[in-house]
Amino acid sequence: MKCFYHSDQEYHAPPTFLLRGQPAPSPEGPLRAELLTQGLASAGLTLTAPKEADSPTLRKRLEQIHTPRYLTFLDTIYARWQALPNAAEVVAPNIHPCGGGYHYPRHPIGQAGWHLHDMACPLSATSFQGALASAASAEAAAEEVLNGAPAAYALCRPPGHHAGPERAGGFCLLNNSALAATVLRERFAKVAIIDVDLHHGNGTQDIFYHRSDVWTGSLHADPSDFYPFFWGGADEEGGEEGVGANVNLPLPVGSDGEVYLDALAVLIDHLQRYQPDAVVVALGLDAHKDDPLAGLTVETEAFIEVGKRLAALALPTVIIQEGGYPTEHLSANLAAFMQGYQQRPHE
């Protein structure tokens, strides 16, 4: 399996984020890529760099999942923010349109509040450059599958599944899984995104909620008690043409690997009923019991079974790295998933 990573992802490296009202060290940094790379090596896999970290084709594809004003915001906000009196070194909002706003502001402070959903996405001068490199890695993996490979993997950081049409959140700036699905749709009529991250992929859901050509399914810690809190309920089944093409399986906080794998079986059953032509796996490894954002108690060995079951779909598959944060187990968790996945029958 070919694996993709562009080193420009290192340009996004926020030192802190706001947690329970206090500045805390950000777990979403270049160390993640180092540990995940080690996990790939343990599975006998190496990384290939995409030809470009940014391109006109990538921008056009991103415009299919994100609004033009959101992409313009990411591209321009840092310079405009630094022009403000007494501005912080990073872009971090101090106001949000809670309950929904009616007016899109021109001022940088208002735009930061509009587009940055939470306090986990501080933007530096080079954050957008890093996010584009992450997206380019996802694009390269999807193109690999588009060109006939049975599967490909993208090491993406920052991750993407919390990024909606014009919202960043949960460390996510550009939605890499949605981008991969968009690329696959250039060849395949029906694409499924199956999200096994600890957190609900609310941004992915928002992008495709009213569409029937991309099915979205997620298992995750119950948002009644866990981030992202406001999305991810079992009653969210899609809207308009997308009714029935969105499936959420919230799990009680603290659920173990047995509960997690039982939910995965149910989610795969829903996916197979949709009968997709290709699949995007939004691979979160943060369901592990020792992840710093722990909400579930999955053991490393369970990820072998996750890999086996997703490989058994025997469909063209793009694997996009979502969550999974630095611990002594992160490398082993990715290696375990790849160990299971590489038992794919037709590889």
C-alpha positions in Angstrom: 0.0 0.0 0.0 1.3 3.4 -0.9 1.3 6.0 1.9 1.5 9.8 1.4 2.8 12.6 3.6 4.1 16.1 2.7 6.6 17.6 5.2 5.1 21.1 4.8 2.5 19.8 7.3 5.1 20.8 9.9 4.3 24.5 9.2 1.2 24.1 11.4 2.4 23.6 14.9 0.3 25.4 17.5 2.1 25.2 20.9 -1.1 25.5 22.9 -4.9 25.4 22.8 -7.6 26.4 25.3 -8.9 23.5 27.4 -11.4 24.0 30.1 -10.6 27.7 30.0 -6.8 27.2 30.5 -4.0 27.2 28.0 -2.8 23.6 27.5 -0.1 22.0 25.4 -1.5 21.1 22.0 -1.4 17.3 21.3 -1.8 18.1 17.6 1.7 18.8 16.4 4.6 17.4 14.3 5.3 14.7 17.0 2.1 13.0 15.8 3.6 12.6 12.4 6.8 11.2 13.8 5.0 8.6 15.8 2.7 7.6 13.0 5.6 7.3 10.7 7.2 4.9 13.1 4.0 2.9 13.2 4.0 2.6 9.4 7.6 1.5 9.4 6.7 -1.3 11.9 4.1 -2.4 9.4 6.6 -2.4 6.6 5.3 0.8 5.0 7.1 3.9 3.9 5.9 7.4 3.0 5.9 9.1 -0.4 5.6 12.9 -0.7 2.9 14.3 -3.0 4.3 16.2 -6.0 2.9 19.5 -4.7 1.7 20.9 -1.3 -0.7 23.2 -3.2 -2.0 23.4 -6.7 -4.9 24.9 -8.7 -6.5 21.5 -8.9 -6.4 21.1 -5.1 -7.9 24.5 -4.7 -10.8 23.7 -7.1 -11.5 20.5 -5.3 -11.5 22.2 -1.9 -14.0 24.7 -3.3 -16.4 21.8 -3.7 -16.5 21.1 0.1 -15.6 24.5 1.6 -17.1 27.9 0.9 -15.0 30.5 -1.0 -15.1 33.0 1.9 -13.9 30.3 4.3 -10.9 29.5 2.1 -10.2 33.2 1.7 -10.3 33.6 5.5 -7.8 30.9 6.0 -5.5 32.3 3.4 -5.6 36.0 4.6 -6.6 36.1 8.2 -3.2 36.1 9.8 -1.9 39.2 8.0 -5.2 41.0 8.8 -5.1 39.9 12.4 -1.6 41.1 12.9 -2.6 44.5 11.7 -4.9 44.9 14.6 -3.7 46.8 17.7 -2.3 44.6 20.4 -3.2 41.4 18.5 -2.0 38.0 19.9 0.7 36.1 18.0 -1.9 33.6 16.9 -5.5 34.1 15.6 -7.9 33.1 18.3 -11.5 34.4 18.5 -13.0 36.1 21.5 -16.6 36.1 20.1 -18.8 33.5 18.4 -22.2 33.7 16.8 -23.8 31.3 19.2 -27.2 30.3 18.1 -26.4 31.3 14.5 -25.6 34.7 13.1 -27.5 36.6 10.5 -24.7 38.9 9.3 -21.3 37.9 7.9 -18.8 40.4 9.3 -16.0 42.2 7.5 -13.8 42.7 10.6 -11.1 40.1 11.3 -12.3 39.6 14.9 -15.8 38.9 13.7 -14.6 36.6 10.9 -12.4 34.6 13.3 -15.4 34.0 15.6 -17.5 33.0 12.6 -15.1 30.5 11.1 -13.2 29.2 14.2 -15.8 27.1 16.0 -13.8 26.5 19.1 -10.4 27.4 20.7 -8.5 24.3 19.4 -7.6 25.9 16.0 -5.2 28.8 16.7 -3.7 30.0 13.4 -0.1 31.1 12.9 1.5 32.7 9.9 2.0 29.3 8.3 -1.0 27.3 9.5 -2.8 27.4 6.1 0.4 26.2 4.4 0.5 23.2 6.7 -3.2 22.5 6.3 -2.9 22.6 2.5 0.0 20.1 2.7 -2.2 17.8 4.8 -5.0 18.1 2.2 -2.5 17.5 -0.7 -1.5 14.3 1.1 -5.2 13.2 1.2 -5.6 14.2 -2.5 -2.6 12.1 -3.5 -3.9 9.0 -1.7 -7.3 9.4 -3.4 -5.7 9.9 -6.8 -3.7 6.7 -6.2 -6.9 4.8 -5.8 -8.6 6.7 -8.6 -5.8 5.4 -10.8 -6.4 1.8 -9.9 -4.7 1.0 -6.6 -6.9 -1.1 -4.3 -6.0 1.1 -1.3 -3.8 4.1 -0.2 -3.1 5.9 3.1 -2.6 9.6 3.9 -0.9 10.7 7.0 -2.7 14.0 7.6 -2.1 16.5 10.3 -3.8 18.7 11.0 -6.7 16.3 10.8 -9.9 17.2 9.1 -13.2 15.6 10.1 -14.4 18.5 12.3 -13.9 21.0 9.5 -17.3 21.9 7.9 -18.2 24.0 4.9 -17.0 27.1 6.5 -15.9 26.2 10.0 -12.7 25.0 11.7 -12.8 23.1 14.9 -11.2 20.3 17.0 -7.7 20.9 15.5 -9.2 20.6 11.9 -8.9 23.3 9.3 -9.6 21.5 5.9 -11.7 18.3 5.7 -9.3 15.7 4.3 -11.8 12.8 4.3 -14.4 14.9 2.5 -11.7 15.9 0.0 -10.8 12.3 -0.6 -14.4 11.4 -1.2 -14.7 14.3 -3.6 -11.8 13.0 -5.6 -13.2 9.5 -5.7 -16.5 10.9 -6.9 -14.7 11.9 -10.1 -14.8 8.2 -11.0 -17.2 6.4 -8.6 -20.9 7.0 -8.5 -21.4 6.2 -4.8 -18.8 6.8 -2.1 -19.0 5.9 1.6 -17.1 7.6 4.4 -16.8 5.4 7.5 -15.4 7.3 10.5 -14.0 5.2 13.4 -12.5 8.2 15.3 -13.2 8.7 19.0 -15.1 11.9 18.1 -18.0 12.4 15.8 -17.0 13.7 12.3 -19.4 16.7 12.5 -17.7 18.6 9.7 -17.9 15.6 7.3 -21.6 15.1 8.2 -22.3 18.8 7.5 -20.7 18.7 4.1 -22.7 15.7 2.9 -25.8 15.8 5.0 -28.2 16.7 2.1 -26.5 14.5 -0.5 -27.2 10.9 -1.5 -24.0 10.3 -3.5 -21.8 10.2 -0.4 -22.8 8.1 2.6 -21.4 9.1 6.0 -21.2 6.9 9.0 -19.6 7.4 12.3 -19.1 5.6 15.6 -17.9 7.8 18.5 -18.3 8.7 22.1 -21.7 10.0 22.9 -21.9 13.7 22.2 -24.2 14.2 25.1 -21.1 13.9 27.2 -18.2 14.4 24.8 -16.8 16.7 22.1 -18.2 17.9 19.6 -21.3 17.9 21.9 -23.8 19.5 19.4 -23.6 16.9 16.6 -23.5 13.1 16.3 -26.8 11.9 17.7 -28.4 8.7 16.4 -31.4 10.8 15.2 -29.3 12.7 12.6 -30.1 10.7 9.5 -29.5 13.2 6.7 -31.8 15.7 5.0 -33.5 16.3 1.7 -31.8 13.9 -0.9 -29.5 12.6 1.8 -32.2 11.1 4.1 -30.9 7.8 5.2 -27.4 8.4 4.0 -26.0 9.5 7.4 -25.6 7.0 10.3 -24.4 7.9 13.8 -23.7 5.3 16.5 -22.9 7.1 19.7 -21.2 5.0 22.4 -21.3 5.5 26.2 -18.1 7.3 27.3 -15.7 4.7 28.6 -16.9 1.9 26.3 -14.3 -0.8 25.7 -13.1 -2.6 22.6 -15.9 -5.2 22.6 -18.6 -2.5 22.5 -16.5 -0.5 19.9 -16.2 -3.5 17.6 -19.8 -4.5 18.0 -20.7 -0.9 16.9 -18.3 -1.2 14.0 -20.1 -4.4 12.8 -23.4 -2.5 12.8 -21.9 0.5 11.0 -20.4 -1.8 8.3 -23.8 -3.4 7.8 -25.3 0.0 7.2 -22.5 0.8 4.8 -22.9 -2.4 2.8 -26.6 -1.7 2.4 -25.7 1.5 0.8 -23.7 -0.5 -1.8 -20.9 2.1 -2.4 -18.4 1.8 -5.2 -15.5 3.1 -3.1 -14.8 3.9 0.6 -12.9 6.5 2.6 -11.9 5.4 6.1 -11.6 8.3 8.5 -9.1 6.6 10.7 -9.0 7.8 14.3 -6.8 6.0 16.8 -7.9 8.1 19.7 -10.4 5.5 20.9 -7.4 3.9 22.6 -7.6 3.8 26.4 -4.5 5.9 26.9 -5.1 8.6 24.4 -4.7 12.1 26.0 -8.3 12.9 24.8 -9.5 9.5 26.1 -13.2 8.9 25.9 -13.2 5.2 25.1 -11.1 2.3 26.5 -10.1 0.4 23.3 -6.9 -1.7 23.5 -4.2 -1.8 20.8 -5.2 -5.3 19.7 -8.7 -4.1 18.7 -7.2 -2.0 15.9 -6.0 -5.2 14.2 -9.7 -6.3 13.9 -10.7 -2.9 12.7 -8.2 -3.2 9.9 -9.4 -6.7 9.0 -13.0 -5.8 8.9 -12.5 -2.7 6.7 -10.2 -4.6 4.4 -12.9 -7.3 4.1 -15.1 -4.8 2.3 -12.8 -5.4 -0.7 -13.6 -2.0 -2.2 -11.3 0.7 -3.5 -10.3 2.4 -0.2 -8.6 5.6 0.8 -7.5 5.7 4.5 -7.2 9.2 5.9 -5.5 9.8 9.3 -7.8 11.7 11.6 -7.2 11.6 15.4 -4.8 9.7 17.6 -2.5 11.8 19.8 1.0 11.3 21.2 1.3 8.4 23.7 3.7 5.5 23.9 1.0 3.4 22.1 0.2 5.6 19.1 2.8 4.0 16.8 1.7 0.5 17.8 -2.0 1.4 17.2 -1.4 2.4 13.6 0.9 -0.6 13.1 -1.9 -2.9 14.5 -4.5 -1.4 12.1 -2.2 -1.8 9.1 -1.3 -5.3 10.2 -5.0 -6.2 10.0 -5.7 -4.2 6.9 -2.9 -5.7 4.9 -4.5 -9.1 5.1 -6.8 -7.7 2.4 -7.6 -10.7 0.2 -6.8 -9.2 -3.2 -3.5 -7.6 -2.3 
